[in-house]
Amino acid sequence: MSDHLGGALDDLERPLGRREFLRLVAATGVALPLVLRLRGLREASAAAAPRKHIADVLRFSTRPQGWKGRFGFVTFRLHPVLFNGRRAYHIRTDASEAAFARRVGLVHVPKLSAALKAGLTAEYFVFTGGAAAGQLPVVSTVPGQADYTPAFAISRVTFTRTPRLLLSAEAVRDAASSGRVRIESTGVVVNYPFVKWPQGELPRDTKREAYLGEGQLLGRPDLERRQVTFKLHQCFPGEWYIVTDTSAAPMAPMMRIAAAPRTQGLTAARATAKILVFGNGIKGPGPMGFQPSVVDSMPGNPVWSPFWDHFTFTWVEGRTPQVVRNQSDLQDLEAVGALKRWPGTPETNGQLFVVNCPVPVTAPMTWAP
């Protein structure tokens, strides 16, 4: 091994800035694909043994269970709530406050606090003390409503008089106005995506062949057992995620997920992370049928969020596609003109959108080109 290449390997032990990276390639004469491959080997241990991050995950696998699609599965516990007097069901994934996240068993996402400050949350009322028999939490919105968002601000409701059932957010607010209850904001923002609501539910995929396919559920929500099973998708550097809703309401039916228009504002509120999707190149299990996507951070990192700004990258004509395993390598390839960035997708004309992709599991990648 030449001294130059040995030095290159030493440099790969530490993060390189874009200019440093380009100088390294020029000085050593090492082919760009080889440098990226060597760096990828250094980072292969980023996701070690499979780890469950959410207490409500009942079981999961990162391997297909007899179906053609290159995705695993994850089964969540379902939670019932009331919306305008009728039941709806959601899962629990993330919370803005550390103590709450530990107590409930959720991913701690400090960035979610920005949603509350920006006025981008819905209302989630929980009842403390002596509530009426059969009282469930009450929410102010569900999918199908123009103001739907899965980012809920949790408030405690305490009766000051004889408890009675409250079936809607309006009823809770009216009770507070008349002094029958006291509402206390907790300051906690949660990500509680809905899977079933009075007018519908997330579609299920009976064929189980493709990333989008007929839907993101692998079976209808089991209300008796209070369980629901999602497709579990992989992305570099070892996140396994589900897809529940998007701010791009016109695209939601095609994506077979819920429309959550208010999450669009989370980008400006700095409450999002990034997913970097490939629109051409090496075939694989990614959202567009190519290699798995790359994310900019991992759960547990303060900059991480389940709400992802969606960027598409395409290989420039004349460039040889290769596997890209991390954001740094992707940016380096963009800098040398090998990849082109599209906010959203090439079809959205520069319009960025947000997808809600909770990460219940981190584990080694199973895909290989």
C-alpha positions as CSV (number, residue, x, y, z in Angstrom):
1,M,0.0,0.0,0.0
2,S,1.4,3.4,-1.0
3,D,2.1,6.1,1.6
4,H,-0.6,8.2,0.0
5,L,-3.2,5.5,0.3
6,G,-2.2,4.7,3.8
7,G,-2.6,8.3,4.7
8,A,-6.0,8.3,3.0
9,L,-7.1,5.4,5.2
10,D,-6.0,7.3,8.3
11,D,-8.0,10.3,7.2
12,L,-11.1,8.2,6.8
13,E,-11.0,7.6,10.5
14,R,-12.2,11.2,11.0
15,P,-15.0,13.2,9.3
16,L,-13.8,15.2,6.3
17,G,-15.1,18.5,5.1
18,R,-16.0,18.8,1.5
19,R,-12.8,20.7,0.5
20,E,-10.6,18.3,2.5
21,F,-12.3,15.3,0.7
22,L,-11.7,16.7,-2.7
23,R,-8.1,17.5,-1.9
24,L,-7.6,14.0,-0.6
25,V,-8.9,12.4,-3.8
26,A,-6.7,14.7,-6.0
27,A,-3.6,14.2,-3.9
28,T,-3.7,10.5,-3.6
29,G,-5.0,9.6,-7.1
30,V,-7.4,7.1,-5.4
31,A,-10.5,6.6,-7.5
32,L,-13.5,8.3,-6.0
33,P,-15.6,5.0,-5.8
34,L,-12.8,3.3,-3.9
35,V,-12.5,6.2,-1.3
36,L,-16.2,6.1,-0.7
37,R,-16.2,2.3,-0.4
38,L,-13.3,2.5,2.2
39,R,-15.2,5.2,4.2
40,G,-18.3,3.1,4.1
41,L,-16.4,0.1,5.6
42,R,-15.3,2.4,8.4
43,E,-19.0,3.3,9.1
44,A,-20.4,-0.2,8.7
45,S,-20.7,-0.5,12.5
46,A,-22.9,2.6,12.9
47,A,-25.9,0.4,13.6
48,A,-24.9,-2.5,15.7
49,A,-27.2,-5.2,17.0
50,P,-31.0,-4.6,16.4
51,R,-32.4,-2.2,19.0
52,K,-36.0,-1.4,19.8
53,H,-36.5,2.3,20.6
54,I,-40.2,2.4,21.4
55,A,-41.9,0.5,24.2
56,D,-45.1,0.0,22.2
57,V,-43.3,-2.1,19.7
58,L,-44.6,-5.6,20.3
59,R,-42.5,-7.5,17.7
60,F,-40.5,-6.8,14.6
61,S,-38.2,-8.3,12.0
62,T,-35.9,-6.7,9.5
63,R,-36.4,-9.6,7.1
64,P,-39.3,-10.3,4.7
65,Q,-41.7,-12.9,6.1
66,G,-42.4,-14.8,2.9
67,W,-43.3,-11.8,0.8
68,K,-41.5,-10.4,-2.3
69,G,-41.1,-6.9,-1.0
70,R,-37.7,-6.1,0.5
71,F,-39.0,-4.8,3.8
72,G,-39.6,-6.2,7.3
73,F,-42.4,-5.6,9.7
74,V,-43.1,-4.0,13.0
75,T,-46.2,-4.4,15.2
76,F,-47.3,-1.6,17.4
77,R,-49.8,-1.3,20.3
78,L,-52.8,0.8,19.3
79,H,-54.3,3.5,21.5
80,P,-58.0,4.6,21.3
81,V,-59.1,8.2,21.7
82,L,-62.3,10.2,21.0
83,F,-62.8,12.7,18.1
84,N,-66.3,14.3,18.0
85,G,-67.8,11.5,19.9
86,R,-66.4,8.6,17.9
87,R,-63.3,6.4,18.4
88,A,-60.0,6.8,16.5
89,Y,-56.8,4.9,17.0
90,H,-53.2,6.0,16.9
91,I,-49.7,4.7,17.7
92,R,-47.1,6.5,19.9
93,T,-43.6,7.1,18.7
94,D,-41.9,10.3,19.8
95,A,-42.0,13.0,22.5
96,S,-40.3,16.4,23.0
97,E,-39.6,16.1,26.7
98,A,-37.0,13.7,28.0
99,A,-38.8,12.6,31.2
100,F,-42.0,12.0,29.4
101,A,-40.3,10.0,26.7
102,R,-38.5,7.8,29.3
103,R,-41.7,7.2,31.2
104,V,-43.9,6.3,28.2
105,G,-41.1,4.6,26.3
106,L,-40.8,6.9,23.3
107,V,-38.0,8.4,21.3
108,H,-36.9,11.7,22.8
109,V,-37.0,14.4,20.1
110,P,-36.1,17.9,21.5
111,K,-36.9,19.5,18.1
112,L,-40.6,18.7,18.5
113,S,-40.8,21.6,21.0
114,A,-40.4,24.0,18.0
115,A,-43.8,22.8,16.7
116,L,-45.5,24.1,19.9
117,K,-43.7,27.5,19.7
118,A,-44.7,27.9,16.1
119,G,-48.3,27.1,16.7
120,L,-48.2,23.9,14.6
121,T,-49.7,21.4,17.1
122,A,-53.1,19.9,17.6
123,E,-54.8,19.3,21.0
124,Y,-54.6,16.1,22.9
125,F,-56.5,16.1,26.2
126,V,-55.8,13.5,28.9
127,F,-58.0,13.2,32.0
128,T,-56.4,13.0,35.5
129,G,-58.0,12.2,38.9
130,G,-61.6,11.3,38.9
131,A,-62.8,11.2,35.4
132,A,-66.2,9.6,34.4
133,A,-66.2,5.9,33.7
134,G,-65.3,5.1,30.1
135,Q,-63.6,8.5,29.5
136,L,-60.9,8.3,26.8
137,P,-58.4,11.0,25.8
138,V,-59.9,13.5,23.4
139,V,-58.2,14.9,20.3
140,S,-59.0,18.0,18.2
141,T,-58.3,16.5,14.8
142,V,-57.8,13.3,12.8
143,P,-56.8,12.5,9.2
144,G,-59.3,13.9,6.7
145,Q,-59.5,17.2,8.5
146,A,-57.8,20.2,6.9
147,D,-55.9,21.0,10.2
148,Y,-54.7,17.4,10.8
149,T,-51.2,17.0,12.2
150,P,-49.8,14.0,14.3
151,A,-47.9,16.6,16.4
152,F,-50.1,16.9,19.4
153,A,-49.6,19.2,22.5
154,I,-50.7,17.3,25.6
155,S,-52.9,19.0,28.1
156,R,-54.2,17.6,31.4
157,V,-57.9,18.0,32.2
158,T,-59.1,17.8,35.8
159,F,-62.7,18.0,36.9
160,T,-63.6,20.6,39.5
161,R,-67.2,19.3,39.8
162,T,-68.9,15.9,39.3
163,P,-67.2,14.3,36.3
164,R,-69.1,13.5,33.2
165,L,-68.1,12.1,29.8
166,L,-66.5,14.7,27.5
167,L,-66.6,13.5,23.9
168,S,-64.9,16.2,21.8
169,A,-62.3,19.0,22.1
170,E,-65.1,21.5,21.8
171,A,-66.8,19.9,24.8
172,V,-63.6,20.1,26.8
173,R,-63.1,23.7,26.0
174,D,-66.7,24.5,26.9
175,A,-66.3,22.7,30.2
176,A,-63.3,24.8,31.0
177,S,-65.1,28.0,30.1
178,S,-67.9,27.1,32.5
179,G,-65.4,26.2,35.3
180,R,-66.3,22.5,35.3
181,V,-62.8,21.4,34.4
182,R,-59.3,22.9,34.6
183,I,-57.0,22.5,31.6
184,E,-53.2,22.5,32.3
185,S,-50.7,22.6,29.4
186,T,-47.8,20.1,29.9
187,G,-45.6,21.7,27.3
188,V,-45.0,18.2,25.9
189,V,-45.3,17.6,22.1
190,V,-45.8,14.1,20.9
191,N,-45.8,12.4,17.5
192,Y,-49.0,10.2,17.6
193,P,-49.7,9.1,14.0
194,F,-53.3,7.8,13.4
195,V,-54.0,4.5,11.6
196,K,-57.8,4.4,12.0
197,W,-60.4,7.2,12.4
198,P,-64.1,7.7,12.0
199,Q,-64.1,8.2,8.2
200,G,-61.2,5.9,7.2
201,E,-57.9,4.1,8.0
202,L,-54.5,3.6,6.5
203,P,-54.6,1.2,3.5
204,R,-53.2,-2.3,3.8
205,D,-51.0,-4.0,1.2
206,T,-52.2,-7.5,0.3
207,K,-49.6,-8.0,-2.4
208,R,-46.6,-7.0,-0.3
209,E,-44.3,-6.6,-3.3
210,A,-43.3,-2.9,-3.3
211,Y,-42.3,0.0,-1.1
212,L,-45.5,1.9,-1.7
213,G,-47.6,-0.9,-3.1
214,E,-51.2,-0.8,-1.9
215,G,-50.4,0.7,1.5
216,Q,-48.0,0.8,4.5
217,L,-50.0,-1.6,6.7
218,L,-49.5,-5.3,6.4
219,G,-53.0,-6.0,7.8
220,R,-56.0,-4.1,9.0
221,P,-55.8,-2.6,12.5
222,D,-56.8,-5.3,15.0
223,L,-59.1,-3.3,17.3
224,E,-59.9,-6.2,19.6
225,R,-56.2,-6.9,20.4
226,R,-55.3,-3.2,19.8
227,Q,-52.4,-3.9,17.5
228,V,-51.4,-2.8,14.0
229,T,-48.5,-4.0,11.8
230,F,-46.5,-1.7,9.4
231,K,-44.0,-2.3,6.7
232,L,-40.5,-1.7,8.1
233,H,-38.1,0.0,5.7
234,Q,-34.4,0.4,5.8
235,C,-32.2,3.4,5.1
236,F,-28.5,4.2,5.7
237,P,-26.8,4.2,8.2
238,G,-29.1,1.7,9.8
239,E,-32.5,3.2,10.6
240,W,-35.6,1.1,10.1
241,Y,-38.6,3.3,9.7
242,I,-42.3,3.4,9.0
243,V,-44.2,5.9,6.8
244,T,-47.5,7.4,8.2
245,D,-48.3,10.7,6.7
246,T,-47.1,13.6,4.5
247,S,-47.6,17.4,4.3
248,A,-48.0,17.0,0.5
249,A,-51.7,16.4,0.6
250,P,-52.2,15.9,-3.1
251,M,-49.5,13.1,-3.0
252,A,-50.9,11.3,0.0
253,P,-53.4,9.1,-1.9
254,M,-50.6,8.0,-4.3
255,M,-48.3,7.3,-1.3
256,R,-51.2,5.4,0.5
257,I,-50.7,7.4,3.6
258,A,-52.5,10.2,5.5
259,A,-52.4,13.8,4.5
260,A,-51.1,16.0,7.3
261,P,-51.1,19.5,5.7
262,R,-49.9,21.4,8.9
263,T,-46.7,19.5,9.1
264,Q,-45.4,21.6,6.1
265,G,-44.7,24.4,8.5
266,L,-42.3,22.2,10.6
267,T,-39.5,22.9,8.1
268,A,-39.5,26.6,8.7
269,A,-39.9,26.0,12.4
270,R,-36.6,23.9,12.3
271,A,-38.4,20.8,13.7
272,T,-37.4,18.5,10.8
273,A,-34.5,16.3,9.8
274,K,-33.7,15.2,6.2
275,I,-34.2,12.1,4.1
276,L,-32.1,11.9,0.9
277,V,-33.9,9.7,-1.6
278,F,-32.4,8.3,-4.9
279,G,-34.4,8.8,-8.1
280,N,-32.2,6.7,-10.3
281,G,-29.1,4.6,-10.2
282,I,-28.7,1.2,-8.5
283,K,-31.9,-0.7,-8.1
284,G,-33.0,-1.4,-4.5
285,P,-35.7,-1.1,-1.9
286,G,-35.7,2.7,-1.6
287,P,-38.9,4.8,-2.0
288,M,-38.4,5.2,-5.8
289,G,-37.1,1.7,-6.5
290,F,-33.4,2.5,-6.1
291,Q,-30.9,2.1,-3.4
292,P,-32.0,2.8,0.2
293,S,-32.2,6.4,1.2
294,V,-29.7,8.2,3.4
295,V,-30.7,10.1,6.6
296,D,-28.8,13.0,8.2
297,S,-28.9,11.8,11.8
298,M,-29.8,8.9,14.1
299,P,-32.4,8.7,16.9
300,G,-30.8,10.0,20.1
301,N,-29.0,12.8,18.3
302,P,-30.6,16.2,19.3
303,V,-30.8,17.2,15.6
304,W,-32.9,14.1,14.7
305,S,-36.6,14.2,14.0
306,P,-39.2,11.8,12.6
307,F,-40.5,14.6,10.4
308,W,-38.2,14.4,7.4
309,D,-37.7,17.0,4.7
310,H,-37.8,15.0,1.4
311,F,-35.0,15.6,-1.1
312,T,-34.4,13.5,-4.2
313,F,-31.0,13.0,-5.8
314,T,-30.4,11.7,-9.3
315,W,-27.2,10.6,-11.0
316,V,-26.1,13.0,-13.7
317,E,-25.9,11.6,-17.2
318,G,-22.5,10.1,-17.9
319,R,-21.7,9.4,-14.2
320,T,-21.5,5.8,-13.0
321,P,-23.9,5.2,-10.1
322,Q,-22.5,3.7,-6.9
323,V,-23.9,2.9,-3.5
324,V,-23.9,6.0,-1.2
325,R,-24.1,5.2,2.5
326,N,-24.0,8.5,4.3
327,Q,-24.8,12.2,3.9
328,S,-21.2,13.3,3.8
329,D,-20.4,11.1,0.8
330,L,-23.6,12.2,-0.9
331,Q,-22.6,15.8,-0.5
332,D,-19.2,15.1,-1.8
333,L,-20.7,13.5,-4.9
334,E,-23.0,16.5,-5.3
335,A,-20.0,18.9,-5.0
336,V,-18.2,17.2,-7.9
337,G,-21.3,17.2,-10.1
338,A,-22.1,13.5,-10.0
339,L,-25.5,14.0,-8.2
340,K,-28.2,16.6,-8.7
341,R,-30.4,17.6,-5.8
342,W,-34.2,18.1,-6.2
343,P,-36.2,19.6,-3.2
344,G,-39.1,17.3,-3.0
345,T,-39.0,15.3,-6.2
346,P,-38.2,16.4,-9.8
347,E,-41.9,16.7,-10.4
348,T,-42.6,19.0,-7.5
349,N,-40.9,22.0,-9.1
350,G,-38.6,22.8,-6.2
351,Q,-41.4,22.4,-3.6
352,L,-40.0,20.6,-0.5
353,F,-42.4,18.5,1.5
354,V,-42.4,16.6,4.8
355,V,-42.9,12.9,5.4
356,N,-43.5,11.5,8.9
357,C,-41.2,8.5,9.3
358,P,-40.9,7.3,12.9
359,V,-37.9,5.0,13.6
360,P,-38.9,2.2,16.0
361,V,-35.8,0.2,15.3
362,T,-32.1,0.6,14.5
363,A,-30.3,-2.4,13.1
364,P,-27.7,-3.4,10.4
365,M,-28.8,-3.0,6.8
366,T,-30.0,-6.2,5.1
367,W,-29.8,-4.8,1.6
368,A,-26.7,-5.4,-0.5
369,P,-26.3,-4.3,-4.2
